Amino acid sequence: MYGKDTACTSEIAIGPDVIEYINKRDCDFRICTSCGGPILLPVRVKPPKKTDLLLRAGNHMIYVSVHQARFLHNIRMDMIPFFDDEDVMGPEYG
């Protein structure tokens, strides 16, 4: 079983635009650590860990790394990495 619901996750706000973004992509996401801070990625890119905490985001779940949970107060659109370069993403994303 993945994830736990704890008091600290109830203190994390999710922006309505983030919920809309997640619902449009129709998949679960995960908050994980990057060199630039917390990022929000689809679970197909960064699978959840058994130690992750769970947050409901619309019709889907956000798995939150325990390493990020204690510092996280809200989940915002600027946590989602966007790529504009076709060389990085490939033509199917352009």
Secondary structure by P-SEA (a helix, b strand, c coil): cccccccccccbbbbaaaaaaaaaacbbbbbbbccccbbbbccccccccccbbbbbcccbbbbbbccccccccccccccbbbbccccccccccc
